[in-house]
Amino acid sequence: MIEDPSAQRVVELNNAILKSRGGIVSAQSMILDFGCGSGRHTYEYLEAGFPNAFGYDVKNYVNLRSAADIAHFRFDPISADGIDYPPMSKIPWPDNVFDFVFATSVFEHVREQKLAFSEIHRVLKLGGWFLNVFPSRWRPIEAHTDIPFGGVFNSPGYLKLCAALGIRGNLYEENFTADQLVEANRYFLIHGVNYLSGPQIADLLQQTFGEFEYVEDAFVDHSPGRSRHLAIPLKLLPVLRQVFRFAHTRVVLARKRSSYA
């Protein structure tokens, strides 16, 4: 994953990043956890005093703590039964609902990124904020498989070499044969992730939001995980912000300025 477990606490981190750019969420704010997965970040917001926190994902992966909690989660209206990596079609809320939408280590999995940005823009209120944190394509160790530069290279020969070197990743059982491991890694790296380049990401954001900002400096300043140790070097050497973005994590903040994407 992109950080140690402590870094997966998002409420304080998200609030600090927003505050660094003049944004704020209140206890009454409507908040959407895009790609909520198990629901842990949605629950974190609920526990932190944000009763209008909701989660969306392409299918129901949520670990409900009580049956009534399902009211805080919605899933893509197109059935995803039997599909390993289902596509998205629509965020099931009307236009102009949310004050803040965030996605934490989600967009590296999204196949339909243009649609995802457009849908997020649609459900945001005017002036609403979108914070997107996701691992970079050129991260030296791919965030889900531990394959060196797995966001870029996924040929069978390369994955066979990784398997021969004993690189097993964190998704698969230790008793996989080398051939099984290569097949599983290749399937995941082709179908389970979709790492876009920096220019591709910028183009989609500009098409949808018009304006956006990379805010890795605020992310590092306030991260509860290992990235916080980079705060001083990034201040002293601003070029390291680009290196961090290129080779570790992209942190994008955008705001809905108009009614049309």
PyMOL commands that set and color helices and strands:
alter all, ss='L'
color gray80, all
select helices_A, chain A and resi 5-8+11-20+40-47+67-72+113-123+156-164+178-192+198-208+216-222+226-236+239-247
alter helices_A, ss='H'
color red, helices_A
select strands_A, chain A and resi 31-34+53-57+73-75+98-104+124-135+212-214+249-255
alter strands_A, ss='S'
color yellow, strands_A
deselect
rebuild
show_as cartoon
